[in-house]
Amino acid sequence: MANAVKNARRFLGELLYERRYRVQTNGNIILDAHDAENIFYIAMNWRQLRRALPPRSVTRQDVFLDIGSGMGRAVLTAAAEYPFARVIGVELCRELHEVAQRNLATTRRRLRCRDVELVCADVRDYRIPDDVTVIFINNSIRGSLFTGMLTDLSASMKRNPRTVRLIYGNPLEEDALLASGEWRKVRTVMARRSRSTWPYGATCVYETTGAQAQAEGQQAATPRATA
Ligand SMILES: C[S@@+](CC[C@H](N)C(=O)[O-])C[C@H]1O[C@@H](n2cnc3c(N)ncnc32)[C@H](O)[C@@H]1O
């Protein structure tokens, strides 16, 4: 009974969201490209981003990147509700990317940030732009894809030192993230009424200034004194 009520509430919330933005983002979709590291499509809870990332913490200098943007729910929410300078979504599957493009076309005029870019690519082949300051990952990639993304971000932060926040839903790779020594956990938000066990139902916010990567870069650049 409790589950039925929870499901009905979720369905209603999503219906309201879809109506409000006149988009189609709902679904639970597994395609051929999805496997243990490339995680299938399921849209974020429409309140998830706002609860983890208060709009007042974002400025016009911030740039948002959703890794695994699917049908674009997080991208549209970021562009509609925050003053981001630009918003980017990277999605592996063309089918989902094309739905996101249609969703963007119907809503673009109503968005607060109109500089929205949707890229159809495997994150493995995508270089994180050097101005990105907020990354959203709703458990879209795992294993070597996740650590590869961290390496790519480190390189970007060496080129352009800055603070980057990671908003991570169902943070299954938290150990790998914290083991890098670069990140500190700032906040954990649990889904309301969720009975899931950690890390499911959690969205965590992590932050890095890239200090360690920069120190390593400086060390490598400094010639050693010879005896
Ligand atoms: C859980 S869904 C998240 C959807 C969206 N970010 C949201 O929160 O509404 C994960 C998405 O990541 C995409 N994905 C999986 N592996 C990927 C990869 N290697 N590169 C880019 N996207 C990937 C999937 O196709 C899927 O759309």
The ligand as an SDF file (V2000), in Angstrom:
LIG
                    3D

 27 29  0  0  0  0  0  0  0  0999 V2000
   20.4790    7.4170  -15.2440 C   0  0  0  0  0  0  0  0  0  0  0  0
   20.4000    8.1880  -16.8390 S   0  0  0  0  0  0  0  0  0  0  0  0
   20.5450    9.8990  -16.3950 C   0  0  0  0  0  0  0  0  0  0  0  0
   19.7050   10.8080  -17.2760 C   0  0  0  0  0  0  0  0  0  0  0  0
   19.7600   12.2920  -16.9350 C   0  0  0  0  0  0  0  0  0  0  0  0
   21.0640   12.7500  -16.5710 N   0  0  0  0  0  0  0  0  0  0  0  0
   18.7980   12.6090  -15.8130 C   0  0  0  0  0  0  0  0  0  0  0  0
   19.2620   12.6400  -14.6860 O   0  0  0  0  0  0  0  0  0  0  0  0
   17.6100   12.7820  -16.0750 O   0  0  0  0  0  0  0  0  0  0  0  0
   22.0280    7.7780  -17.4710 C   0  0  0  0  0  0  0  0  0  0  0  0
   22.2760    8.2540  -18.8970 C   0  0  0  0  0  0  0  0  0  0  0  0
   23.6690    8.1580  -19.1830 O   0  0  0  0  0  0  0  0  0  0  0  0
   23.8260    7.7790  -20.5300 C   0  0  0  0  0  0  0  0  0  0  0  0
   25.1780    7.1860  -20.6940 N   0  0  0  0  0  0  0  0  0  0  0  0
   25.5940    5.9580  -20.3000 C   0  0  0  0  0  0  0  0  0  0  0  0
   26.8870    5.7680  -20.6460 N   0  0  0  0  0  0  0  0  0  0  0  0
   27.3070    6.9070  -21.2460 C   0  0  0  0  0  0  0  0  0  0  0  0
   28.5360    7.3020  -21.8530 C   0  0  0  0  0  0  0  0  0  0  0  0
   29.6050    6.4880  -21.8970 N   0  0  0  0  0  0  0  0  0  0  0  0
   28.6190    8.5530  -22.3910 N   0  0  0  0  0  0  0  0  0  0  0  0
   27.5420    9.3980  -22.3600 C   0  0  0  0  0  0  0  0  0  0  0  0
   26.3410    9.0490  -21.8220 N   0  0  0  0  0  0  0  0  0  0  0  0
   26.2170    7.8340  -21.2700 C   0  0  0  0  0  0  0  0  0  0  0  0
   22.7000    6.7850  -20.7400 C   0  0  0  0  0  0  0  0  0  0  0  0
   22.4210    6.5570  -22.1140 O   0  0  0  0  0  0  0  0  0  0  0  0
   21.5630    7.4540  -19.9800 C   0  0  0  0  0  0  0  0  0  0  0  0
   20.8440    8.3180  -20.7970 O   0  0  0  0  0  0  0  0  0  0  0  0
  1  2  1  0
  2  3  1  0
  2 10  1  0
  3  4  1  0
  4  5  1  0
  5  6  1  0
  5  7  1  0
  7  8  2  0
  7  9  1  0
 10 11  1  0
 11 12  1  0
 11 26  1  0
 12 13  1  0
 13 14  1  0
 13 24  1  0
 14 15  1  0
 14 23  1  0
 15 16  2  0
 16 17  1  0
 17 18  1  0
 17 23  2  0
 18 19  1  0
 18 20  2  0
 20 21  1  0
 21 22  2  0
 22 23  1  0
 24 25  1  0
 24 26  1  0
 26 27  1  0
M  CHG  2   2   1   9  -1
M  END
$$$$
